[in-house]
Amino acid sequence: MMSVMSCVTVILLIDLVCCGQVLWRIKDHVHKIQQAKVKQHMTHATPKKGTIHQPVDHFDRQNDKTLPQKYFVNDVYWQRSDGPVFLYVGGEGPLSKFSVLFGHHVEMAERHGALLVALEHRFYGESINPDSLETDKLRDLSSQQALADLAAFHRYISQRFSLSHKNTWISFGGSYAGALSAWLRGKFPHLIYGAVASSAPVYAVLDFSSYNRVVGHSLTNEAVGGSKKCVAEVKGAFAAVEAALLMGNETEVGKEFGCCETPWKLEDKTEVLHSLADIFMGTVQYNEQGVAFSIAELCDIMTNKSDPREEAYDRLVKLVMMYRARENLPCLDVSHEKLFLELNNTTATSSYRQWFYQTCTEFGFYQTCEDDSCPFSRRFTLQSQTELCSRLFNISQDSLLVSTDFTNQYYGGNQPQTQRVLYVNGNIDPWAALSVVWNDTMVDNDRVVLINGTAHCMDMNSEKSVNKPALHQARKGIEERVTMWLKSAALKQKI
């Protein structure tokens, strides 16, 4: 089965959603495209699917309400007596059956005789009660509750499969789920022996200005097709778009960029700029993972001066036209009010409302553009994004910084003291700025894998899906660490 799957790449998770509507759609598009490719090669693969009923609030013993939580099990490779357990942690989106069928962790499970299990995150996908998106119900959505779910799931699987201390548990996760994987090891070290945390933003920050700083830097990276000239053209194009909007040329801008509506209102003009920036942000975050452009192609378009009549603005118009054609997008939605209504929809099937709530109550992650390192518009302010917390959930601005500070204090931020956690990041991934990217001789001198020229969560895909020497070496290092953990656990069990 693995030889058939090796030609395919898949994103096993829904990555962190951001404020821009286009970036949401890019993320969803990558997920759908990659899963469709896997389905073509895995029509007969059927893992066991089940539901566990979890307390709505693990920390209130007086509350007897429950919620359903979906999980998958793949025991094809499991050496039943003492084989390890590889736990795939679900993140901020629906959990797919491919979480236990495909990916580097599955290939390692085959080689190590591991039982594969995966748990969907509460309040996402099918793991939600009918009225749970109401604001008063969302208070039970948090990373702390999610970790308690995983601990309860550990007990459930251990009982169902008659596991013992000989069955060593290793957790895996990417993006937000990667942070959960690391935190699970930190909070429940007696349950999880080791954890792999891919592209894990473990440091909560309200003003995530470093996101666009990394985007700008990655667009200059010649190793992936960027250049300083590319960033200069991008800055020039955005300055021209902003000037046109401020000078009263809303109708022309709306038509040239294919907006669904004319951006008359100030907040809609900001949404135009967000949508254009999202194309660049999505290209960097998901470089070579199925998005409309690679960094190399995007920069080729923005720096192509074969037509002397074209300015940077014109090349941006051409880029957006190509993006809409490739994504089969009739127009760019730039209505801020429509964005608010989508986030305020308590019956929606998307994950946007839930995740935005978590950014307001735990993480921040607001991608601003208020310093010179950002290649886009200075209109991407912290205030313009955090005001939605108040409008949507009645969460005061003053409480936001308190919430992110608590998260860092509770988990350790980007200076965790937890051993046997491996942090894996690509050096062009904007989210690496919030992960652990250096070793600490006082904690673990070999806890970091930094992959040159790669983007978000690429290490999680199949070993043979992308033929990059840096990725091959990184996956080799990941498996060496997992193998070492399993040997270490086996030795301790003999003592």
Secondary structure, DSSP 8 states (H G I E B T S, - for coil): -HHHHTT-----S-----S-HHHHHHHHHHHHHHHHHHHHH-TT---EEEEEEEES-TT-TT---EEEEEEEEE-SS--TTT--EEEEE--SS---GGGGTSSHHHHHHHHHT-EEEEE--TTSTT-S-TTTTSTTTGGG-SHHHHHHHHHHHHHHHHHHTT--TTS-EEEEEETHHHHHHHHHHHH-TTT-SEEEEET---S-EEE-HHHHHHHHHHHT-GGGT--HHHHHHHHHHHHHHHHHHHTT-HHHHHHHTTBSS---SHHHHHHHHHHHHHHHHHHHHTTTTTSS--HHHHHHHHH--SSTT--HHHHHHHHHHHHHHHTT-SSB---HHHHHHHHT-TT-SSSHHHHHHHIIIIIEEE----STT-SS-TT--HHHHHHHHHHHH---HHHHHHHHHHHHHHH-TTS---SSEEEEEETT-GGGGGS--S-BTTTBTT-EEEETT--TTGGGS-TTTS--HHHHHHHHHHHHHHHHHHHHHHHHHH-
